[in-house]
Amino acid sequence: MALSTNSSDSRDRPSLGARPGLGSLPPGTSVKPGLSTVGNDSLKRILNHPGLAPSQEREFAFTDADFERIRSLLYKNAGIVLSPSKQDMVYSRLVRRLRSCGDQTFSQYLRRLEQDNSERETFINSLTTNLTSFFREAHHFEILADQLKQVKEKRPIRIWCCASSTGEEPYSLAITVCDTFSSMTPPVEIVASDIDTSVLAQAEKGIYRRDRLDRVQPTHLSRYFTPIPGGDGSYAVRAELHRLIRFRRINLLSPAWPVQGPFDAIFCRNVMIYFDKQTQYSVLKRFVPLLRQDGRIYAGHSESFIHAADLLRSVGRTVYVRLDSPLR
Ligand SMILES: C[S@@+](CC[C@H](N)C(=O)[O-])C[C@H]1O[C@@H](n2cnc3c(N)ncnc32)[C@H](O)[C@@H]1O
């Protein structure tokens, strides 16, 4: 499991990096944010021994070549560009995998990754950043509600939340749709997907500690969640809300996505920042035919798709439409 990078308060902060094995990235290319440069264990050690760099105290040797191989593997398998400054973070996240697999060296672990699909999945899960919260970037949910109100014909609404992390985003979407239709059974289908199977499993459970629900209004809390009896103060999403969402593992880099358009909305927020422009463009190009002509793509606060101006047009506030959209 990734280090606690899914807190609700901090923001993704990308830093520049070089694409593994491909030299320097152009200015503005973003890399995976939210990864602390120094892992928790290392941080504790530094605080205890301020003069020591984490690399001087490592249990396993971790060479620049090991780090490069890991960066390449993550880029190839998930499209995620890791900044060179993330070496200590990568070490602290993967060292537990070495221990758990009984590997003596990073080379041995890397060899294992070549043959073992299940460990490759855990490797990716360990290196993703899953920062999210309920109603994050709240203006998008208001725009979505307005969008839904414009739908005049009787038909199901379809929404794809393609980097859904631990589920706060798709459940916020489901709440928005229920509110807009004043119904617990609105005509909507939400597909929630992520590459990380561990966060996807948490999303599917739909159980949240009270502090994760701070941004949920009290009326929403009582309408859409139930306290877990005899528990630790956690809440479960109501079955009606859960029923509106289908959870799937989808890697945006995979050549085939098990989803069918057309979608009214694609929420693709705070994931593109981990990809280089080339990967972003190829993902966006595949979104366009899956989007209704009057559909919208919702991006994260620090994401811009102006490099895809031949595919999409901005309608403000990090919302994009197809070039042939009637929307202004
Ligand atoms: C920072 S979270 C964003 C969560 C949510 N969209 C939000 O804005 O709050 C980024 C998510 O993207 C997922 N991700 C990273 N690479 C991916 C890929 N290649 N395909 C699908 N999801 C990916 C991560 O696992 C993580 O859960």
The ligand as an SDF file (V2000), in Angstrom:
LIG
                    3D

 27 29  0  0  0  0  0  0  0  0999 V2000
   -3.9020   11.6670   -6.9540 C   0  0  0  0  0  0  0  0  0  0  0  0
   -5.0060   10.3620   -7.3010 S   0  0  0  0  0  0  0  0  0  0  0  0
   -6.3850   11.3000   -7.9220 C   0  0  0  0  0  0  0  0  0  0  0  0
   -7.6770   10.7770   -7.3860 C   0  0  0  0  0  0  0  0  0  0  0  0
   -8.9210   11.5520   -7.8370 C   0  0  0  0  0  0  0  0  0  0  0  0
   -9.0690   11.5120   -9.2710 N   0  0  0  0  0  0  0  0  0  0  0  0
   -8.8810   12.9630   -7.3540 C   0  0  0  0  0  0  0  0  0  0  0  0
   -8.6660   13.8940   -8.1450 O   0  0  0  0  0  0  0  0  0  0  0  0
   -9.0490   13.1780   -6.1520 O   0  0  0  0  0  0  0  0  0  0  0  0
   -4.3240    9.6600   -8.7950 C   0  0  0  0  0  0  0  0  0  0  0  0
   -4.8230    8.2620   -9.0780 C   0  0  0  0  0  0  0  0  0  0  0  0
   -4.3970    7.9210  -10.4020 O   0  0  0  0  0  0  0  0  0  0  0  0
   -4.1430    6.5470  -10.4260 C   0  0  0  0  0  0  0  0  0  0  0  0
   -3.2970    6.2140  -11.6020 N   0  0  0  0  0  0  0  0  0  0  0  0
   -1.9720    6.4550  -11.7790 C   0  0  0  0  0  0  0  0  0  0  0  0
   -1.5690    5.9690  -12.9660 N   0  0  0  0  0  0  0  0  0  0  0  0
   -2.6560    5.4170  -13.5670 C   0  0  0  0  0  0  0  0  0  0  0  0
   -2.8780    4.7440  -14.8010 C   0  0  0  0  0  0  0  0  0  0  0  0
   -1.8870    4.5190  -15.6780 N   0  0  0  0  0  0  0  0  0  0  0  0
   -4.1250    4.3100  -15.0850 N   0  0  0  0  0  0  0  0  0  0  0  0
   -5.1500    4.5170  -14.2080 C   0  0  0  0  0  0  0  0  0  0  0  0
   -4.9880    5.1290  -13.0170 N   0  0  0  0  0  0  0  0  0  0  0  0
   -3.7630    5.5870  -12.6840 C   0  0  0  0  0  0  0  0  0  0  0  0
   -3.4610    6.3020   -9.0820 C   0  0  0  0  0  0  0  0  0  0  0  0
   -3.5030    4.9430   -8.7050 O   0  0  0  0  0  0  0  0  0  0  0  0
   -4.2440    7.2170   -8.1570 C   0  0  0  0  0  0  0  0  0  0  0  0
   -5.2530    6.5300   -7.4690 O   0  0  0  0  0  0  0  0  0  0  0  0
  1  2  1  0
  2  3  1  0
  2 10  1  0
  3  4  1  0
  4  5  1  0
  5  6  1  0
  5  7  1  0
  7  8  2  0
  7  9  1  0
 10 11  1  0
 11 12  1  0
 11 26  1  0
 12 13  1  0
 13 14  1  0
 13 24  1  0
 14 15  1  0
 14 23  1  0
 15 16  2  0
 16 17  1  0
 17 18  1  0
 17 23  2  0
 18 19  1  0
 18 20  2  0
 20 21  1  0
 21 22  2  0
 22 23  1  0
 24 25  1  0
 24 26  1  0
 26 27  1  0
M  CHG  2   2   1   9  -1
M  END
$$$$
